[in-house]
Structures are given as C-alpha cells and as structure tokens.
C-alpha cells in the first residue's frame, strides 16, 4: 500500500497550507498558538494512530531524506540576497550573530560546566535528551528547515523530537509576547542604558523588474538536487554543498526569484514534517520539566547576552528584540514585532530572519560536534 503514506502526506500538506492562509478569526487564533509545522507533524500521526497504520518503514522516508530535505535546503538558501543584507548595517548583524552564537554554545558550556548535575547526567545523557538540543538550536536560529536537517544529522528519536517541538512551541509563543512588549519600551531602555544611537538603516529596495520564470527556478533547483544525489553519498556533505550552491544561485543568477524560492521552501518544510509524522507514536511522548527549565534559562541568557553586545556597540535597543525574533521567531514573527516599534524597519527584520534560515544548520552542526566531544 505505497499509496497510503503519500495520500496521508498530501492530505496533510494541502489542509495545513490552506488553513494557514484562511482569514477566519478562529483559524488565525489556532495558528497563532499552534504553528503549521507542528500541525503538519501531528496530523499524520493522529491518522495513523486512529486507523492503526504502521508507516514507519515506508519508502517515502528514504525519498524524503534523499530528495525532499536536500531540495528544501537549496530552496531556502537561494532565498537569501546578500545585496539586501548589506542595507541593514553591520551593528544589527553583529547583535544577531551574537544571539546565534549564544544559542549554539550555551548548551555545550552548560553541559561541560555542570557535568555532575542530575540534569546533565540523567536527563541529557542517560535519557538521551541531548539529542534534542541540536534541533532546538536549528529551530531557534534557522527555523524548521535547520531543525529537520539537524534531527537527521544527530538521529534524534521521535519521542524526544516531539517533546522538543511541543516545548519549543510553548516557549516561542510566550517569547513573542514578551518581545512585543520589550520593543515598545526600547526608547526607555535606551535612556536607562545611556545609548545615543540614532542611526537609521538604509531603505531596502524590492526590485519589481521581470524575474526569472518560476519554471526555470524550479528546474534549476531540481537539477542541482538530482546531480548532488548522484555525486554525493554522505548526508552531511549534501547539506554543506547544497547550502553553498543555493547561496550562489540566489546571488549570481540574474533576476533570481527570491520570493518564489522562499515559498517553495515553506511548502517543502510542511511536506517533510508530514512525512516525519508518519513515524510518530504518541505513547512515547514525555514532557520533562527539568529540560524545559533548561530551555527557559537558555533563552533568557540569549537575550541578556545580546543586550550586553548592543550596549557595547551603543546600538538602539530595539534591535535586540528584532534580532531575537529573527533568530527564535522567524520570518513571520520578526517583522510583526518590528512593526510595533517602526514599521519601516520590517523589511530589515525579514532579511535578518532569512539570514537566520540560511545559517541555522551550520550553527547546529557546530553544536553537534562540540557535544559529541564532551559527552
């Protein structure tokens, strides 16, 4: 019944995609608290659980790893315009990178420094929750694409991955509310910290000229993935090579269609998450409060560290919640939070969020490497 996993996957992607765009107030409220990526992961699991299907060994999982995930990587990377990135200025980018650096290194330093604690020795080491750390790094820096890639790289078990998704969703929703309130108080923070920065970033120009045909863009992406599949056998090598090629495509090919590739990447993320959901077993789900507390400390430390960097740079404190949401919230929430302070900065928040999507996998790979050294 090879048609069955495909039917469930396509049904899930179509439902989630169109529900996410429905303007009904109750539906919008649902997606404010339960993101599309989590729904696309849970719906196939619910269907399999209710009807007693076991699709954990279906061939669609191999196709996802060999084709859909690589295609998602190259599409997301091809959506980053380095020309637009320069318009932001170096200070906001430094603060953003500082936030990413803290996210990637904090768990490593924590585990190294508190190796004898019950949290590290029992929860992270013995129970295997350390394998949920890289997907968190990927989610907070790179978003769903990086989270998926890092799950595969670290071989995170499905029960821990589900726990990570639920905890991540709770924290991001609460964090978004906190950042909305924080950015409104930016001027007061500037006065309290004696920050005099009045620098206004360059206006980001959205070019309206004729773009490359969608068929050409899709054809190029498919060709790159197929060639990489024939040449490269190691998954890590595919991730690195396709990321670099995607970045080149977006910044070398004339009139590249950035919006299209970003939209393709978004749909592919739903597809890959739906396929992963076919493996999920709810009976294995567990919510570990000590691990959740660790995530809270981790997230607060990320913010405090960026405040310190912004103070050293004498930079407007509004960039701290913007950079934090570009890291943790992503392309939807970063501009929304920015609009609460200065709507004309929204394009800059979007570019920072895309930069986050482009770099998250590499930060997560660094975290995996360092964790494997100390565990």
C-alpha positions as CSV (number, residue, x, y, z in Angstrom):
1,X,0.0,0.0,0.0
2,X,2.6,2.5,-1.1
3,X,-0.2,4.9,-2.0
4,X,-1.3,5.2,1.7
5,X,1.7,7.3,3.1
6,X,1.5,9.5,0.0
7,X,-2.2,10.1,0.5
8,X,-1.9,11.0,4.1
9,X,1.1,13.3,3.4
10,X,-0.6,15.2,0.5
11,X,-3.8,15.5,2.5
12,X,-1.9,16.9,5.5
13,X,0.1,19.4,3.4
14,X,-2.9,20.7,1.5
15,X,-5.1,21.1,4.6
16,X,-2.4,22.8,6.7
17,X,-1.3,25.1,3.8
18,X,-4.8,26.4,3.1
19,X,-5.9,26.6,6.7
20,X,-2.8,28.7,7.4
21,X,-4.0,31.2,4.8
22,X,-7.6,31.2,5.8
23,X,-8.6,34.6,7.3
24,X,-11.3,33.2,9.7
25,X,-10.6,34.6,13.2
26,X,-10.8,31.2,14.9
27,X,-8.4,29.6,12.4
28,X,-6.0,32.5,12.7
29,X,-6.1,32.2,16.5
30,X,-5.3,28.5,16.2
31,X,-2.2,29.2,14.1
32,X,-1.1,31.9,16.4
33,X,-0.5,29.3,19.1
34,X,-0.1,26.0,17.1
35,X,2.2,26.7,14.1
36,X,1.8,25.0,10.8
37,X,4.9,22.9,11.2
38,X,3.6,21.3,14.4
39,X,0.2,20.6,12.9
40,X,1.8,19.0,9.8
41,X,3.8,16.7,12.1
42,X,0.9,15.7,14.4
43,X,-2.0,15.2,11.8
44,X,-0.3,12.2,10.1
45,X,0.4,10.7,13.5
46,X,-3.2,11.1,14.6
47,X,-4.4,9.4,11.4
48,X,-2.0,6.5,11.8
49,X,-2.9,6.2,15.5
50,X,-6.7,6.2,14.9
51,X,-6.6,3.7,12.0
52,X,-3.8,1.5,13.3
53,X,-1.4,2.2,10.4
54,X,2.3,1.4,10.8
55,X,4.1,3.5,8.2
56,X,7.4,4.0,9.9
57,X,9.2,1.8,7.4
58,X,7.5,3.2,4.2
59,X,9.8,4.0,1.3
60,X,8.6,7.6,1.4
61,X,11.0,8.2,4.3
62,X,14.0,7.4,2.2
63,X,12.8,9.7,-0.5
64,X,12.3,12.5,2.0
65,X,15.9,12.2,3.2
66,X,17.4,11.8,-0.3
67,X,15.3,14.3,-2.2
68,X,12.9,16.4,-0.3
69,X,15.2,17.6,2.5
70,X,18.0,18.5,0.1
71,X,15.5,20.3,-2.1
72,X,14.3,22.3,0.9
73,X,17.9,23.2,1.8
74,X,18.8,24.6,-1.6
75,X,15.5,26.5,-1.9
76,X,15.8,28.2,1.5
77,X,19.5,29.1,0.9
78,X,18.7,30.5,-2.6
79,X,16.2,32.9,-1.0
80,X,18.9,35.0,0.8
81,X,20.0,38.2,-1.0
82,X,23.4,39.4,0.2
83,X,22.8,42.7,-1.5
84,X,19.7,43.4,0.7
85,X,21.6,42.1,3.7
86,X,24.2,45.0,3.4
87,X,21.4,47.5,3.7
88,X,20.9,46.6,7.3
89,X,24.3,47.8,8.5
90,X,26.9,45.9,10.5
91,X,25.7,46.6,14.1
92,X,22.3,44.8,13.9
93,X,24.0,41.9,12.1
94,X,26.7,41.7,14.9
95,X,23.9,41.6,17.6
96,X,22.1,39.0,15.6
97,X,25.2,36.8,15.2
98,X,25.9,37.3,18.9
99,X,22.4,35.9,19.7
100,X,23.1,32.9,17.3
101,X,26.5,32.3,18.9
102,X,25.0,32.1,22.4
103,X,22.2,29.7,21.3
104,X,24.8,27.4,19.7
105,X,27.4,27.4,22.5
106,X,25.4,27.8,25.7
107,X,24.3,24.1,25.9
108,X,27.8,23.0,25.3
109,X,29.2,25.2,28.1
110,X,26.4,24.3,30.4
111,X,26.9,20.5,30.0
112,X,30.7,20.9,30.3
113,X,30.4,23.1,33.5
114,X,27.6,21.1,35.2
115,X,28.6,17.6,34.1
116,X,27.8,16.1,37.5
117,X,24.4,17.6,37.9
118,X,21.3,15.4,37.7
119,X,20.0,17.4,34.7
120,X,23.1,16.6,32.7
121,X,23.9,13.1,33.9
122,X,20.3,11.8,33.9
123,X,18.1,13.9,31.6
124,X,20.6,14.9,28.9
125,X,23.0,12.0,29.0
126,X,21.1,8.9,30.3
127,X,17.7,9.7,28.9
128,X,19.2,11.0,25.6
129,X,17.7,14.4,25.7
130,X,21.0,15.9,24.5
131,X,19.9,14.7,21.0
132,X,17.0,17.2,21.3
133,X,19.5,20.1,21.8
134,X,20.7,20.4,18.1
135,X,17.1,20.5,16.7
136,X,16.4,23.3,19.3
137,X,19.5,25.2,18.0
138,X,18.3,24.7,14.5
139,X,14.8,25.8,15.3
140,X,15.9,28.9,17.2
141,X,18.4,30.0,14.6
142,X,17.4,28.5,11.3
143,X,13.8,27.6,11.7
144,X,12.0,24.5,10.5
145,X,14.5,23.6,7.7
146,X,17.5,23.6,10.0
147,X,15.5,21.8,12.7
148,X,14.7,18.9,10.3
149,X,18.3,18.7,8.9
150,X,19.8,18.6,12.4
151,X,17.3,16.0,13.6
152,X,18.5,13.7,10.8
153,X,22.2,14.5,11.5
154,X,22.0,13.8,15.2
155,X,19.5,11.0,14.8
156,X,17.1,12.4,17.3
157,X,14.5,9.8,18.4
158,X,10.9,10.6,17.5
159,X,9.6,10.8,21.1
160,X,12.3,13.3,22.1
161,X,11.7,15.3,18.9
162,X,8.0,15.5,19.6
163,X,8.8,16.8,23.2
164,X,11.2,19.3,21.7
165,X,8.6,20.5,19.2
166,X,6.0,21.0,22.0
167,X,8.3,22.8,24.4
168,X,9.7,24.9,21.6
169,X,6.2,25.9,20.5
170,X,5.3,27.0,24.1
171,X,8.4,29.0,24.6
172,X,8.3,30.7,21.2
173,X,4.7,31.8,21.7
174,X,5.4,33.2,25.2
175,X,8.7,34.8,23.9
176,X,6.9,36.5,21.1
177,X,4.5,38.2,23.5
178,X,7.5,39.3,25.7
179,X,9.4,40.7,22.7
180,X,6.2,42.7,21.6
181,X,6.2,44.4,25.0
182,X,10.0,44.8,25.1
183,X,10.3,46.6,21.7
184,X,7.7,49.1,22.8
185,X,9.9,50.1,25.7
186,X,13.0,50.4,23.5
187,X,13.3,54.2,23.9
188,X,13.1,53.9,27.7
189,X,15.8,51.2,27.7
190,X,18.0,53.4,25.5
191,X,17.7,56.2,28.1
192,X,18.3,53.9,31.0
193,X,21.4,52.4,29.4
194,X,22.6,55.8,28.1
195,X,22.5,54.7,24.4
196,X,22.6,57.6,22.0
197,X,22.3,55.7,18.7
198,X,20.1,57.4,16.2
199,X,21.3,55.5,13.1
200,X,18.6,54.6,10.6
201,X,19.3,51.6,8.3
202,X,19.3,52.0,4.5
203,X,16.0,51.5,2.8
204,X,15.7,48.0,1.3
205,X,14.6,48.2,-2.3
206,X,12.3,45.5,-3.5
207,X,13.0,45.2,-7.2
208,X,9.9,44.9,-9.4
209,X,11.5,44.1,-12.7
210,X,10.8,40.9,-14.6
211,X,12.1,38.0,-12.7
212,X,13.3,34.6,-13.8
213,X,10.4,32.2,-14.8
214,X,9.1,30.0,-11.9
215,X,9.6,27.0,-14.2
216,X,13.3,27.9,-14.7
217,X,13.8,28.4,-11.0
218,X,12.2,25.1,-10.1
219,X,14.1,23.3,-12.9
220,X,17.4,24.7,-11.7
221,X,16.7,23.6,-8.1
222,X,15.7,20.1,-9.2
223,X,18.7,19.7,-11.4
224,X,21.1,20.7,-8.6
225,X,19.5,18.2,-6.2
226,X,19.5,15.4,-8.7
227,X,23.2,15.9,-9.5
228,X,24.1,16.1,-5.8
229,X,22.3,12.9,-5.2
230,X,24.3,11.1,-7.9
231,X,27.6,12.5,-6.8
232,X,27.4,12.8,-3.0
233,X,26.6,9.8,-0.7
234,X,27.2,11.4,2.7
235,X,24.3,13.4,4.1
236,X,26.5,16.0,5.8
237,X,28.3,16.6,2.5
238,X,25.0,17.2,0.8
239,X,23.9,19.7,3.4
240,X,27.1,21.8,3.1
241,X,27.4,21.6,-0.7
242,X,23.7,22.4,-1.4
243,X,23.8,25.2,1.1
244,X,26.7,26.9,-0.8
245,X,25.1,26.2,-4.2
246,X,21.8,27.7,-3.0
247,X,23.6,30.8,-1.8
248,X,25.3,31.1,-5.2
249,X,22.1,30.7,-7.1
250,X,20.4,33.5,-5.2
251,X,23.3,35.9,-5.7
252,X,24.8,35.0,-9.1
253,X,21.9,34.1,-11.3
254,X,20.4,37.3,-12.8
255,X,16.9,38.2,-11.8
256,X,16.6,35.3,-9.4
257,X,13.1,34.9,-7.9
258,X,13.7,35.1,-4.2
259,X,10.1,35.1,-3.1
260,X,9.3,32.0,-5.2
261,X,12.2,30.0,-3.7
262,X,11.2,31.0,-0.2
263,X,7.6,29.9,-0.8
264,X,8.8,26.6,-2.3
265,X,11.0,26.1,0.8
266,X,8.0,26.8,3.1
267,X,5.8,24.2,1.3
268,X,8.6,21.6,1.3
269,X,9.0,22.1,5.1
270,X,5.4,21.1,5.5
271,X,5.9,18.1,3.3
272,X,8.9,16.8,5.1
273,X,7.3,17.3,8.5
274,X,4.2,15.4,7.4
275,X,6.4,12.5,6.3
276,X,8.2,12.6,9.6
277,X,4.8,12.5,11.3
278,X,4.1,9.1,9.8
279,X,6.7,7.7,12.3
280,X,5.4,9.4,15.4
281,X,4.0,7.3,18.2
282,X,2.1,9.3,20.9
283,X,2.7,6.6,23.5
284,X,6.4,7.5,23.6
285,X,5.8,11.2,24.3
286,X,7.2,12.6,27.5
287,X,7.4,16.2,28.9
288,X,10.5,16.6,31.0
289,X,10.2,19.7,33.3
290,X,13.9,19.8,34.1
291,X,14.7,20.0,30.4
292,X,12.0,22.7,29.9
293,X,13.6,24.7,32.7
294,X,17.0,24.4,31.0
295,X,15.4,25.8,27.8
296,X,14.0,28.8,29.7
297,X,17.4,29.7,31.2
298,X,19.0,29.2,27.7
299,X,16.5,31.6,26.0
300,X,16.8,34.3,28.7
301,X,20.6,34.1,28.6
302,X,20.4,34.6,24.8
303,X,18.5,37.9,25.3
304,X,20.7,39.2,28.1
305,X,23.9,38.4,26.0
306,X,22.5,40.4,23.1
307,X,21.6,43.4,25.4
308,X,25.3,43.4,26.6
309,X,26.6,43.4,23.0
310,X,24.1,46.1,21.9
311,X,25.3,48.2,24.9
312,X,28.9,47.8,23.8
313,X,28.1,48.9,20.3
314,X,25.9,51.8,21.6
315,X,23.1,50.5,19.4
316,X,19.4,51.1,19.6
317,X,17.9,48.5,22.0
318,X,15.0,48.0,19.5
319,X,17.4,45.8,17.5
320,X,17.7,43.3,20.4
321,X,14.1,42.0,20.3
322,X,14.2,42.3,16.4
323,X,17.4,40.1,16.3
324,X,16.0,37.8,18.9
325,X,12.8,37.2,16.9
326,X,14.7,36.8,13.7
327,X,16.6,34.0,15.5
328,X,13.8,32.5,17.6
329,X,10.6,33.5,15.9
330,X,11.4,33.5,12.2
331,X,10.2,35.2,9.1
332,X,6.5,35.6,10.3
333,X,7.0,37.0,13.8
334,X,10.2,39.1,13.4
335,X,8.5,41.7,11.1
336,X,5.3,41.7,13.2
337,X,7.3,42.5,16.4
338,X,9.3,45.2,14.4
339,X,6.1,46.8,13.3
340,X,5.2,47.6,16.9
341,X,8.2,50.0,17.0
342,X,9.0,51.1,13.5
343,X,7.0,49.6,10.5
344,X,9.6,50.9,8.0
345,X,12.1,48.5,9.6
346,X,10.0,45.5,8.8
347,X,11.9,44.6,5.5
348,X,15.2,44.6,7.5
349,X,13.6,42.2,10.0
350,X,12.6,39.9,7.2
351,X,16.1,39.8,5.8
352,X,17.6,39.0,9.2
353,X,15.1,36.2,9.5
354,X,16.2,34.8,6.1
355,X,19.8,35.1,7.3
356,X,18.8,33.0,10.3
357,X,17.2,30.4,8.0
358,X,20.4,30.3,6.0
359,X,22.8,29.9,8.9
360,X,21.0,27.8,11.4
361,X,22.1,24.4,10.1
362,X,25.8,25.3,10.3
363,X,25.4,26.6,13.9
364,X,23.7,23.3,14.8
365,X,26.4,21.3,13.2
366,X,28.9,23.1,15.4
367,X,26.8,22.3,18.4
368,X,26.6,18.6,17.5
369,X,30.4,18.4,17.0
370,X,31.1,20.1,20.4
371,X,28.5,18.0,22.3
372,X,30.0,14.8,20.9
373,X,33.4,15.8,22.2
374,X,32.2,16.2,25.8
375,X,29.6,13.5,26.1
